[in-house]
Amino acid sequence: MTIDKAINRIKWRIENGGWKSNETDVSAFNRIVDFVLEKKETQLQVNTLFTKVFIMLWINNLEKFDTELTDEIVLKELYKRIDKPMEYHINLLCTKANDLEQMKLFRNLNIELRHEQLISKSNRTKDINKLLLAIGNIDNRKRLFGSYWDYKEVEKGLYKNVFDFLSFYHHK
């Protein structure tokens, strides 16, 4: 029996006197109905949000593989990513965030980001000296060695942001 049929059955019993209900019973029943309606609305919103995120990933894969909308590689890549455990995705986010911090450090220190064979020895020495000075600061050291963002911190922030995001759209 579906939840809708169950609610309709109880509603019919209350309305037709087959069940002697008092005001508290009716209030409880109405709260259950409201809860079910809220759940359905949330489900619809979550699926809409999921569809939007799916489209964004699809577009990303179209660009990544430089292919057509109907190319199977796009969906295969999405399935491959979704099949991975949550820990994999959090680690990936953590690694990407640390890579970006490292690049930001290099930019802030004006360190050349070219192949070392293309950088003069004197410029390479200057860059090394800049890094040696910079790693005296613990945050810069963490940025340079890819440990600025740790897994637990990223995981906690991720779940908070996902919850906030879904709450925002649930109440919109």
Sequence and secondary structure as in RCSB ss.txt:
>XXXX:A:sequence
MTIDKAINRIKWRIENGGWKSNETDVSAFNRIVDFVLEKKETQLQVNTLFTKVFIMLWINNLEKFDTELTDEIVL
KELYKRIDKPMEYHINLLCTKANDLEQMKLFRNLNIELRHEQLISKSNRTKDINKLLLAIGNIDNRKRLFGSYWD
YKEVEKGLYKNVFDFLSFYHHK
>XXXX:A:secstr
  HHHHHHHHHHHHHTTSS   HHHHHHHHHHHHHHHHHHHHHHHHHHHHHHHHHHHHHHHHHHHT  TT HHHH
HHHHHHHTS HHHHHHHHHHHHHHHHHHHHHHHTT   S GGGS HHHHHHHHHHHHHHTTSHHHHHHHTT SS 
HHHHHHHHHHHHHHHHHHHH  
